[in-house]
Amino acid sequence: MSRPARNPVTAPQPLRWLATLLVVIPVVSGCQVAVRRVPKPEPVVTLRVAEARRASDRVATSNTTWSPDSRSVAFGTPEGVVVVGLDGAERRILAAPHATWVDWSRSGRWVAVISGGSLWLVDLVRGGARRVDLPGVVRSFRWSPAGDRGAAVVEFRGVWLWLVSAEGGLRRRLFGPAHSLYDLDWFPDGLYVFARAEDPVGRTVTLWRVRVAGPDRRPLRVLSATVLQAQLSPHGRTVAYLVAEEEGVALAVQPVGSGRAVTVARGGRLWGLSWSPQGDKLSYAEVEGGERAAVWIVDADGSSRLQVADYALEFPDPDASVGTAWSPSGRAVAFGTGFAHRAGPVWVARLERR
């Protein structure tokens, strides 16, 4: 009996899978695949404050960053960097005093710390910390979505953007020099870094979208030269701004690349802008006379707003600013004066559905 002829389409092709694999590997390796569970959108009107309390009595010298499971926060203190659980448990992870910036990777393994202008990477899995040798003073650092590399703003004969791997094998200059770069973040694909640039007199001149694996550096349309803060949304499609006006500050939201923006809130001295993980809400703080602060959450379309805290500052100061940070669960907001230039305790407001 003769053997039936093979269909060239359905017949096994020993080398076809190998060729396909060789094509797929470079494509996958060129981008960061980060699987992250994002909570469902929850309009502000569906939420209420369950409680607002101090996370710790320690004075924070840096911003506060959340663990990926939303059960702990980390921040700098005069004695070093500590991790404080919402249950009150506390441990020191780095002895570097007076840290000015901390960032917890979404993978949960790494905490980046800036202390004395130097960048330290703390390994929470294997233990220990390593100082990253960068040419200049490190001002800020943000982990990529996958958490295996990060972007750093470094000041040395101008301000530069650097790419740093978690394991230390990669240190590469991406962009610069600029006069100043602020509001560092990543687009969700892990291929581009976001930053706001100011000129020598403090005016916002552009927003940058910088590719980490090539020469693609694209300026984005900026809302106004009087922008004080610009925060990229978690989905990378919109930017929230705090904009100085003749009387006070406005909070506005603008689609990336668009010339139109929606003003969602106004107040006296607003600061500490932060997106919820869903990208549907924002938190911010308003300081009154350097003595009291009100913390708010608002829908990104401005439809509803909720005050989550109103408290007297522990260390009154006419220049005090209060920062905020959403938890990855979307059910808590950390806030405190240590997020800016004046140190103070860290507070946490826990949210629940009505």
Steps between C-alpha positions, in 0.01 A plus 500: 500500500637835403548768763247786469640830390565752777314828514778759511288722725394247764799269491748526792778747430792429734669832434190720477456530877868580541488779242188641663666488842805683371275776370292524818788508749644835387154653491416389851841588639470848355204586720417434862228247570363592842180327609339716765151472640330838489192556717171583333411868459313644798349848470559726796127509575513127582774541764523626855778536758518203736780652711792742485793449737874527532693213349786576739616766742831523316579815306525434126778669305388368159193412304311183596484198269261204525575129489335323205255323736398834660576365849809710572657837428867596485655840560819669612559618856791671678614152612462317168238356266220305667218275387186542711209261473144622535486267801772710666793262445819685409848409376796695369624393156784748450706704746540795260369804691279779370405330174331743261338249263378139514328282239377141547507286184175341388667159516541558873866401504675837479483832682695787346629761745664838441706621795765770490463519122591131455278219370468180703313186392372287788433132424212387725522137381871424536575774746763769481532827311724623221604854412472581131794698365356786294693813393333774699227569754194276464177697540227243433445141388204297375476126441372373167166310492686165503727611785823372345636844409438862582553855383703753699532877478867590557646849532854546365585790267132511416222256578499157337270200480665163568386139464607263781437126530402347833791256493749776421620371163355791304561873543429705191435867437171555319440871466645844575628737590198698617477781749271298726278190482210421733200268540686195374286199403462213251247434229324168573672313214836543673654636180474873565580733791300813581650821643416872532767754409535853640709793377740703721220723634279207600254498211386165364621485140412148390406146594734231368424148381839328481549150362742294711621278213558751223533863393126573505458814716166665441376825659137495605266795507500666841196674643666817632836650591368543856466124561618412852457121476421259218406138569461236228200272552560126559351416159721764332218674315454815709707745703379678815638844578515745785507841333572832671235764432465864601309392809596152617563176317286294258496123455453414132498176298612484137519207252859441390572706188172691516459874524188475713484454876226471761535685831375272778586702814634834620643616830755716676826304542462158340776239492569128514322384185460121470300269270297207626621166359189478281576837343147623573567716808756743640609599849650829608540721806418863576697680772342794683738754653770242562305366798223273369466270202204343325549186289257434214423235241319596181377321189721569199202649319418725796160342561545442875742588780554368855704639788695215658678700773512844663771533761738739672860471382730364767767755406329819373696681233388766249683311223372154595364273226318171539539207259273203431548146366234244404541137602510240217167363630332836446353484851746718693680833464821585689574865568729724703732799489808281460405460135633845417760720670380498862510176698205361696325172588334279240123457513280242325133545411324170435207499258203265471185474290191675625 
